């Protein structure tokens, strides 16, 4: 873990100042800093962290990193640092007002960092390429998410990744801007046809694992059954969405937008998207890597949720092109 940037946090009452490390689009605090922040003994914070990992609330390897630190004795030690997700989880358990203030501050810092990071990339893209204008529509969608939702670090990372890391996606947006975007590199060799019953069974499996409330996956009407049927809709024997990628992208879009369930629509949509791709053996590239990373999928799901109805085509086409054989 390399020290990327240090930001100073000061408690509202001025009684505490903490040097907060910012790296990989999240914030990091050491155990010592956590004890000062929450005003609890080291043993208390350690016990809460242990329970968080033991209960499966967070995966240790995903939220803990080690950083080489030089101590007062001149020796260098590896010190464990915990990211914002872990800090927030501990904050809820100790019920600390100071922790709540830190969470609000940290989310604002991440939003500012995301916007600033995008601004730098925007300037670089403008200097290097004429693709700058083609990003405007995607950035508008990103702006809607930033305005309407308090982001977690993973969500912020995913949004930034969708806009800046997918060079192929920039080409897609440029083609769209010039009305040249087509669906290519797709696969119409379907191994699996999803039914309403199978999809509901998959959702019930998710519910068991997730341990959700009674409202989770509770159908409000028949619209979910309609979403499944729509991806297989045809006219005169010709399917509206003939490829695996088109079906998966539209399934993601419809489940997010139709709000068929009392709770969990976005989580269900993302899960079914992955489930459908896996069933059709299309979730992974030939080299074993995922066609779309988890945080990018979260970001796309949020962007779909915040998009307008007339932006459906661009959202679906971007998703299709991010999971096709060309990417």
Helices and strands as residue ranges (DSSP letters): E 5-10, E 17-23, E 26-30, H 31-38, H 42-54, H 60-63, E 64-70, E 76-83, H 84-94, H 97-128, G 130-135, H 136-148, H 153-164, H 167-177, H 196-210, H 223-230, E 234-235, E 238-239, H 244-258, H 265-279, H 294-306, G 309-311, H 312-323
